[in-house]
Amino acid sequence: MNRRSKELLWALYGRLVMNSWTRRLLERCSYLKMITQSEAIIALRKREDKLDEFYWRGKLRHYGHALDKGLHRGDFSRGRGKRAYGLVKDALSHVSSKEGRRDPSVVWAARRIEQYEDFQTNESAGIVAAYIKTTCRHDDLLDAIRTRRSVRQYLDRPIDDETIKKIASVLDWSPTSCNRQPGRVYATSNPDLVRKCTTLHRGAACFTNIYAPMFLLFCADARLYRMPVEWAMPYVDVALGVQNCVLVAHTLGISLTLLTCATLGKRDERNLRKMFGIPKYFHIVVSAIGGYPNAGAEVPVRKNTELFLMK
Ligand SMILES: Cc1cc2nc3c(=O)[nH]c(=O)nc-3n(C[C@H](O)[C@H](O)[C@H](O)COP(=O)(O)O)c2cc1C
């Protein structure tokens, strides 16, 4: 196919995708994909027994969050939040193992129940928590944000498991819708696996020898969402956390470069899922390769953020 025909095809494709009807259809498909793996459908199919503890921990954070918000209200009053209280209690009843009961999400939700019950009977007026100020200086944070770069060549220096854990551990420290904290990171520093993973991504074409000491997959548990309007939320929630990981990696001298999964073909994604054992209800949001940089990258031109400030 010559260049002109290719350009014409791309233009046609762009037209179709930009067409509002096609876009709406695509959005609906994404929504359908999410909804078929979401809580509502699982419940409909009465497959609750198949829900693992990770799911119930998620529901405890979600429902516990509703209860928690009520307890933090300045105008907290007794008798409110009964529905949320019931939902948290029900979710808690699904966690019975000793290990599950020790899980931080479970302990946190159980504490919310205790507080709620306590506040129904005494004169206390809900939770009053002090605002915690950060010790990080504005300039330091700005420096980390602005010096972070996506580099495409790395030193032949391995990354140890402790460092990978440090990077992954901040994924769920970003704001998440209803405090779901849906993230899960699949990671490898095995050179063969890294090479296999990167060759599946067309986005990795510009890397020197496609060598990288580390490969990460950032995923979202789609089961925790159920409303049609929430179809994009798993991606929003995890994407916010990915920036945490990228910045923390940067403070450790590691550059993470994101690889878009949009360029993954169906078969490539299947292979990737098989390699890591990723269940289908975990949506791959984005992947990343990383390492200690061998060279930097020029700062891409930054357009000024458009801000319309109403007075
Ligand atoms: C969602 C997403 C997907 C990306 N995919 C790729 C990719 O497939 N290949 C690549 O080389 N870079 C990828 N990048 C990195 C961008 O090219 C890079 O962030 C951009 O050029 C700006 O450069 P900077 O990160 O150094 O500021 C991706 C970035 C994002 C946010």
The ligand as a Tripos MOL2 file, in Angstrom:
@<TRIPOS>MOLECULE
LIG
   31    33     1     0     0
SMALL
NO_CHARGES

@<TRIPOS>ATOM
      1 C1         -0.5260    6.3300   28.8590 C.3       1 LIG1
      2 C2          0.8740    6.5060   28.3270 C.ar      1 LIG1
      3 C3          1.3540    5.6220   27.3830 C.ar      1 LIG1
      4 C4          2.6550    5.7310   26.8950 C.ar      1 LIG1
      5 N1          3.0940    4.8290   25.9880 N.ar      1 LIG1
      6 C5          4.3810    4.8890   25.5390 C.ar      1 LIG1
      7 C6          4.8780    3.8920   24.6450 C.ar      1 LIG1
      8 O1          4.1680    2.9580   24.2560 O.2       1 LIG1
      9 N2          6.1570    3.9870   24.2360 N.ar      1 LIG1
     10 C7          6.9840    4.9980   24.6650 C.ar      1 LIG1
     11 O2          8.1450    5.0150   24.2400 O.2       1 LIG1
     12 N3          6.5400    5.9430   25.5120 N.ar      1 LIG1
     13 C8          5.2660    5.9190   25.9870 C.ar      1 LIG1
     14 N4          4.8040    6.8650   26.8730 N.ar      1 LIG1
     15 C9          5.7060    7.9190   27.3570 C.3       1 LIG1
     16 C10         5.4570    9.2500   26.6220 C.3       1 LIG1
     17 O3          5.9440    9.1830   25.3030 O.3       1 LIG1
     18 C11         6.1580   10.3670   27.4110 C.3       1 LIG1
     19 O4          5.5720   10.4420   28.6940 O.3       1 LIG1
     20 C12         5.9920   11.7130   26.7120 C.3       1 LIG1
     21 O5          6.7250   11.7390   25.5030 O.3       1 LIG1
     22 C13         6.5040   12.8770   27.5760 C.3       1 LIG1
     23 O6          7.8340   12.6870   27.9610 O.3       1 LIG1
     24 P1          8.2580   12.7150   29.5020 P.3       1 LIG1
     25 O7          7.5630   11.5400   30.1710 O.co2     1 LIG1
     26 O8          9.7610   12.5590   29.5210 O.co2     1 LIG1
     27 O9          7.8030   14.0070   30.0940 O.co2     1 LIG1
     28 C14         3.4940    6.7930   27.3480 C.ar      1 LIG1
     29 C15         2.9930    7.6870   28.3000 C.ar      1 LIG1
     30 C16         1.7030    7.5350   28.7880 C.ar      1 LIG1
     31 C17         1.1940    8.5130   29.8360 C.3       1 LIG1
@<TRIPOS>BOND
     1     1     2 1
     2     2     3 ar
     3     2    30 ar
     4     3     4 ar
     5     4     5 ar
     6     4    28 ar
     7     5     6 ar
     8     6     7 ar
     9     6    13 1
    10     7     8 2
    11     7     9 ar
    12     9    10 ar
    13    10    11 2
    14    10    12 ar
    15    12    13 ar
    16    13    14 ar
    17    14    15 1
    18    14    28 ar
    19    15    16 1
    20    16    17 1
    21    16    18 1
    22    18    19 1
    23    18    20 1
    24    20    21 1
    25    20    22 1
    26    22    23 1
    27    23    24 1
    28    24    25 2
    29    24    26 1
    30    24    27 1
    31    28    29 ar
    32    29    30 ar
    33    30    31 1
@<TRIPOS>SUBSTRUCTURE
     1 LIG1         1 GROUP 0 **** ****
